[in-house]
Amino acid sequence: MNFKPQLQQEHWNRPERLLFILLILISACGDTGETNKQRFLIRGNEALGQQNYKEAIRFYDEALNIDSCYVPALNNAGIVRFEQKRFGQAVLYYNRALQCDPEDYDATLNRSNAFYEAGELYRAEDDLLFLIRNYPDSATLYFRKGLVQAKMKKFREALEDFSEALRLDSGLTEALINRGTVHYYLNELNQAESDLRTALRLTPGEGNALNSLGMVSSKRGDQEQAREFVEQALAFAPNDPYFLNNLGYILLLTGNMEQARENIDNSIARDPSNAWAYRNKGRYYHMNGDYENALRLYQRAMREDDFVELIHTFRGDALQALGNEQQACEAWQKGVEAGELESRDRLSAFNCL
């Protein structure tokens, strides 16, 4: 099942905040280089707020031509690249900002976000640990560290981080949803349901919590209730690619094949990088006996994100159906290493060496 990331990667140098602060600064200054670079920063922030990335970059570059070590402009130039999903380039700008000010909070946090998105999880963790040492009472930092731990499949550590975030801020709905998600991965379904229902009490109608409750019901085998939860989530966000994909998966499990494919295809159209949707479309082909297309889509899912649940098991199944026994065994072995219990069963059933 497809878990929607519960936190959009948030940038701490928000244009709206900077705009207000810098207007005050400018009113107090004369027409100097300091004033000019601030004006360029404001205009860059306005362009960024309108998603006019080309203009935002131009204005930030103008500010940096005046002061090459102007940390707000370096940081926000990194934000532009981040929003364009150019994570490596974003890191370069955050690095430059941190060379100018090694303890800048915003640039360190934003660099951690970029490392996370680029799959450099240990670097993301290092930046968060640095921030936590300096800001030990920040629920947000523990929450983000929990996201990194979960992505690394360090589920017990992730539970500890989400729990610490909730100790510091008991109303942090996102931490409850993500802790519930981790419990789901650990097959601790009662704990998962408890966290998700608490999240719904805090934030009624929270689509991510409803979606995740659907996953819990599906894992329990109650596909009717699972469908009800996910459809409730879609009522709040009809075009959400994660919710559409999960509905597609539930429909696959209940034999509604063409409806399932329609939802999965809609999910891919709205988010072409969603690895879970490629896995589920692979399942569609697999269940219809088209193992070659199933294998192709499983491999596409792995290129996008090998975190996807049961991807090694399913890939091994497709290889075995195509007569590639040795490769199937290798895929299932990777599944065992990734904690997929189903792969362990396959290794035993097919007498893999």
Secondary structure, 3 states (H helix, E strand, C coil): CCCCCCCCCCCCCCHHHHHHHHHHHHHCCCCCHHHHHHHHHHHHHHHHHCCCHHHHHHHHHHHHHHCCCCHHHHHHHHHHHHHCCCHHHHHHHHHHHHHHCCCCHHHHHHHHHHHHHHCCHHHHHHHHHHHHHHCCCCHHHHHHHHHHHHHCCCHHHHHHHHHHHHHHCCCCHHHHHHHHHHHHHCCCHHHHHHHHHHHHHHCCCCHHHHHHHHHHHHHCCCHHHHHHHHHHHHHHCCCCHHHHHHHHHHHHHCCCHHHHHHHHHHHHHHCCCCHHHHHHHHHHHHHCCCHHHHHHHHHHHHHHCCCCCCHHHHHHHHHHHCCCHHHHHHHHHHHHHCCCHHHHHHHHHCCCC
